[in-house]
Amino acid sequence: MPFVTVELTREGTEPDVAGVTPEQKAAIFKGVSQVLSDVLGKPADWTWVVIREVALEDWGWGGLPVLEYRKQLAEHAASSAS
């Protein structure tokens, strides 16, 4: 029985949305279950999917808080484009 944990930062992908919407979560549950069915032949009703939303300030990347990392990445991209 597969057990999959999906961890996401608690931020929206659309204006005025503070997190992952219930519709987006439902699509994640369905999509992950489908992948495991396609790849491993596991029936969807055998698959458990848990979504954990992590506060943005509790997520780090590249040794930095994620917002600082994204800022540096954007600055690097802007300077490279010039």
C-alpha positions as CSV (number, residue, x, y, z in Angstrom):
1,M,0.0,0.0,0.0
2,P,1.7,3.2,-1.1
3,F,1.8,6.2,1.3
4,V,2.9,9.5,-0.3
5,T,3.5,12.7,1.5
6,V,3.5,15.9,-0.6
7,E,5.0,19.0,1.2
8,L,4.2,22.4,-0.2
9,T,4.8,25.9,1.0
10,R,1.7,27.6,2.3
11,E,1.3,30.2,-0.4
12,G,-1.2,30.7,-3.2
13,T,-0.5,30.5,-6.9
14,E,-3.2,33.0,-7.6
15,P,-3.8,36.6,-6.3
16,D,-5.7,36.7,-3.0
17,V,-5.3,32.9,-2.4
18,A,-3.2,32.2,0.7
19,G,-2.6,28.5,0.1
20,V,-3.4,25.5,-2.0
21,T,-7.1,25.4,-2.8
22,P,-9.3,22.4,-2.1
23,E,-9.7,21.9,-5.8
24,Q,-5.9,21.9,-6.3
25,K,-5.5,19.4,-3.4
26,A,-8.1,17.2,-5.0
27,A,-6.2,17.3,-8.3
28,I,-3.0,16.4,-6.4
29,F,-4.7,13.4,-4.7
30,K,-6.0,12.2,-8.0
31,G,-2.8,12.8,-10.0
32,V,-0.5,11.1,-7.5
33,S,-2.8,8.1,-7.2
34,Q,-2.9,7.9,-11.0
35,V,0.9,8.0,-11.3
36,L,1.2,5.1,-8.9
37,S,-1.4,3.2,-10.7
38,D,0.3,3.8,-14.1
39,V,3.8,3.1,-12.9
40,L,3.3,0.4,-10.2
41,G,-0.1,-1.0,-11.0
42,K,-1.4,0.0,-7.6
43,P,-5.1,0.6,-7.4
44,A,-6.1,4.1,-6.3
45,D,-8.0,2.7,-3.3
46,W,-4.7,1.3,-2.0
47,T,-2.9,4.7,-2.2
48,W,-2.8,7.2,0.7
49,V,-1.8,10.7,-0.1
50,V,-1.1,13.3,2.6
51,I,-0.5,17.0,1.8
52,R,1.4,19.0,4.4
53,E,1.5,22.8,4.0
54,V,4.6,24.4,5.5
55,A,4.7,28.1,6.4
56,L,6.8,30.0,3.9
57,E,9.2,31.2,6.6
58,D,9.8,27.5,7.6
59,W,11.1,26.5,4.2
60,G,14.7,26.9,3.2
61,W,16.5,26.4,-0.1
62,G,20.2,26.7,-0.9
63,G,21.1,27.5,2.7
64,L,18.7,30.5,2.8
65,P,15.1,31.2,3.7
66,V,13.1,30.5,0.5
67,L,12.1,34.1,0.0
68,E,15.7,35.3,0.1
69,Y,16.8,32.5,-2.2
70,R,14.1,33.5,-4.7
71,K,15.1,37.1,-4.4
72,Q,18.7,36.3,-5.2
73,L,17.7,34.0,-8.1
74,A,15.6,36.8,-9.6
75,E,18.4,39.3,-9.2
76,H,20.8,36.9,-10.9
77,A,18.4,36.3,-13.7
78,A,17.9,40.0,-14.2
79,S,21.6,40.7,-14.2
80,S,22.2,37.8,-16.6
81,A,19.6,39.2,-19.0
82,S,21.2,42.6,-19.2
